[in-house]
C-alpha cells in the first residue's frame, strides 16, 4: 500500500515493491531521509517510474556517448566500439550508462548485461542496478544531510533535474511526516 501511495504510476506494483525492498536493503536505504532522496531522484530519472530506458533521439549530448565522437564523455563512459553509445544508453531507475558501468554492474550482479543490455529495463534489474549505483557512489552521505543538490551532482555531474528532484523529495518527506516518521 505504501508503494502505491509513493509511486502511483507503477504498473506492476507487486514485483516493483519486491525489487524496491531488495534494493533498499542492499544499498542501506533504510530511513526516511534516504528513502525520500532515492525515490525522488529515481522518480525523476525514470519519468515517474514509467521508463526504464533513456529516450534516445540522437541529441548532440547523446552523440558524445559514442567513441566515434572522440569526446571525453565516451571515454568516461568506457565506450570503446562504434555503436556503444546507443547500446549502453541509460537503463534502469537511475539510468546506468556506458560500457564501463554495464561491465561493473555485470560483475556485481553475476549476469552479463554487456551481452544483454536490454535486461536492465526489466524488474528486478532496473531497480537493483539503481541500488548498486547508489551504493557504489556512496549516495547515502548526501541523503543523510538532505543535500539534494550534492546528490544530483554526484549522479549526473551537473544539476539536470535538480528542481524536480527537490520537489519530489519534499513531497516524500511530507508523506513520511503524515505517517508518523
C-alpha positions as CSV (number, residue, x, y, z in Angstrom):
1,X,0.0,0.0,0.0
2,X,2.8,2.4,0.8
3,X,4.4,1.9,-2.6
4,X,1.1,2.5,-4.3
5,X,0.9,5.9,-2.5
6,X,4.5,6.8,-3.1
7,X,4.7,5.6,-6.7
8,X,1.1,5.6,-8.0
9,X,2.0,5.2,-11.7
10,X,3.9,1.9,-11.2
11,X,2.0,-0.8,-13.2
12,X,3.4,-4.0,-11.7
13,X,3.2,-2.9,-8.0
14,X,3.9,-6.4,-6.6
15,X,7.2,-7.0,-8.4
16,X,8.3,-3.4,-8.2
17,X,7.7,-3.4,-4.4
18,X,9.7,-6.7,-4.0
19,X,12.5,-5.2,-6.1
20,X,12.5,-2.0,-4.1
21,X,12.7,-3.8,-0.8
22,X,15.7,-5.8,-2.0
23,X,17.3,-2.6,-3.4
24,X,16.8,-0.6,-0.2
25,X,18.3,-3.4,1.8
26,X,21.3,-3.8,-0.5
27,X,22.1,-0.1,-0.6
28,X,21.2,0.6,3.1
29,X,18.5,3.0,2.1
30,X,16.9,2.4,5.5
31,X,15.5,5.7,6.9
32,X,13.1,8.4,5.7
33,X,15.8,10.8,4.5
34,X,17.4,8.1,2.4
35,X,14.2,6.6,1.0
36,X,12.9,10.1,0.2
37,X,16.1,11.1,-1.6
38,X,16.4,7.8,-3.6
39,X,12.8,7.8,-4.7
40,X,12.9,11.5,-5.5
41,X,15.8,11.0,-7.8
42,X,14.7,7.7,-9.3
43,X,11.3,9.2,-10.0
44,X,12.9,12.0,-12.0
45,X,15.4,9.7,-13.8
46,X,12.6,7.2,-14.8
47,X,9.9,9.7,-15.7
48,X,7.7,8.9,-12.7
49,X,8.8,5.2,-12.7
50,X,7.4,4.8,-16.2
51,X,10.6,4.5,-18.4
52,X,13.4,2.2,-17.6
53,X,15.3,3.3,-20.7
54,X,16.7,6.7,-21.8
55,X,14.8,8.4,-24.5
56,X,17.1,8.2,-27.5
57,X,16.7,10.9,-30.0
58,X,20.3,11.2,-31.0
59,X,20.8,14.6,-29.4
60,X,24.3,16.2,-29.6
61,X,24.9,15.1,-26.0
62,X,23.9,11.5,-26.8
63,X,26.2,11.5,-29.9
64,X,29.0,12.1,-27.4
65,X,28.3,8.7,-25.9
66,X,29.8,7.0,-29.0
67,X,33.6,6.7,-29.3
68,X,33.5,7.8,-32.9
69,X,32.7,11.3,-31.5
70,X,36.2,11.2,-29.8
71,X,34.5,13.0,-26.9
72,X,35.6,12.9,-23.3
73,X,32.1,11.7,-22.4
74,X,32.6,8.5,-24.4
75,X,35.9,7.9,-22.6
76,X,34.4,8.5,-19.2
77,X,31.6,6.0,-20.0
78,X,34.1,3.4,-21.2
79,X,32.5,3.1,-24.6
80,X,35.1,1.7,-26.9
81,X,33.3,0.4,-30.0
82,X,31.2,2.1,-32.7
83,X,27.6,1.8,-31.6
84,X,28.4,1.6,-27.8
85,X,26.7,4.9,-27.3
86,X,23.2,3.6,-28.1
87,X,23.9,0.1,-27.0
88,X,24.8,1.2,-23.5
89,X,22.4,4.1,-23.2
90,X,20.9,4.8,-19.8
91,X,18.8,2.0,-18.4
92,X,17.1,1.2,-15.1
93,X,15.7,3.6,-12.5
94,X,18.9,5.6,-12.3
95,X,19.9,5.3,-16.0
96,X,23.1,3.2,-15.8
97,X,25.0,4.4,-18.8
98,X,28.2,3.3,-20.6
99,X,30.1,0.1,-21.2
100,X,32.1,0.7,-18.1
101,X,29.1,0.8,-15.8
102,X,27.4,-2.1,-17.6
103,X,30.6,-4.2,-17.1
104,X,31.0,-3.3,-13.4
105,X,27.3,-4.0,-12.7
106,X,27.6,-7.3,-14.5
107,X,30.4,-8.3,-12.2
108,X,28.4,-7.3,-9.2
109,X,25.2,-8.9,-10.2
110,X,26.6,-12.1,-11.8
111,X,24.8,-11.6,-15.1
112,X,26.2,-10.4,-18.4
113,X,24.5,-7.1,-19.0
114,X,27.1,-6.2,-21.6
115,X,25.8,-9.0,-23.8
116,X,22.2,-8.4,-22.8
117,X,21.8,-4.7,-22.0
118,X,18.1,-4.7,-22.5
119,X,17.7,-6.8,-19.3
120,X,18.4,-3.6,-17.3
121,X,14.9,-2.4,-18.4
122,X,13.3,-5.3,-16.6
123,X,12.5,-5.9,-12.9
124,X,14.3,-6.6,-10.7
125,X,17.4,-5.4,-12.6
126,X,16.1,-1.9,-13.3
127,X,15.7,-1.3,-9.6
128,X,18.7,-3.3,-8.4
129,X,21.0,-1.5,-10.8
130,X,19.9,1.8,-9.3
131,X,20.7,0.4,-5.8
132,X,24.2,-0.7,-7.0
133,X,24.8,2.8,-8.4
134,X,23.6,4.4,-5.2
135,X,25.8,2.1,-3.0
136,X,29.0,2.3,-5.1
137,X,28.7,6.1,-5.3
138,X,28.1,6.3,-1.6
139,X,25.0,8.5,-2.1
140,X,23.6,7.9,1.4
141,X,26.1,10.6,2.6
142,X,24.1,13.2,0.6
143,X,20.7,11.8,1.7
144,X,21.7,11.8,5.4
145,X,22.4,15.6,5.2
146,X,19.4,16.4,3.0
147,X,21.9,17.6,0.3
148,X,19.8,17.1,-2.8
149,X,22.0,19.4,-4.9
150,X,25.1,17.3,-4.0
151,X,23.2,14.1,-4.7
152,X,22.1,15.3,-8.2
153,X,25.6,16.5,-9.0
154,X,27.1,13.2,-7.8
155,X,24.7,11.3,-10.1
156,X,25.0,13.2,-13.3
157,X,27.8,15.7,-12.9
158,X,25.5,18.7,-13.1
159,X,22.1,20.0,-12.0
160,X,19.9,18.3,-14.6
161,X,16.5,17.6,-12.9
162,X,17.5,19.4,-9.7
163,X,14.3,21.3,-9.2
164,X,12.1,18.3,-10.0
165,X,14.1,16.1,-7.6
166,X,13.8,18.7,-4.8
167,X,10.0,18.9,-5.4
168,X,9.8,15.1,-5.2
169,X,12.0,15.0,-2.2
170,X,9.8,17.4,-0.2
171,X,6.7,15.5,-1.3
172,X,8.2,12.2,0.0
173,X,9.3,13.8,3.3
174,X,5.8,15.2,3.8
175,X,4.4,11.7,3.2
176,X,6.7,10.3,5.9
177,X,5.6,13.0,8.4
178,X,1.9,12.1,7.8
179,X,2.8,8.5,8.6
180,X,4.4,9.5,11.9
181,X,8.1,9.1,10.9
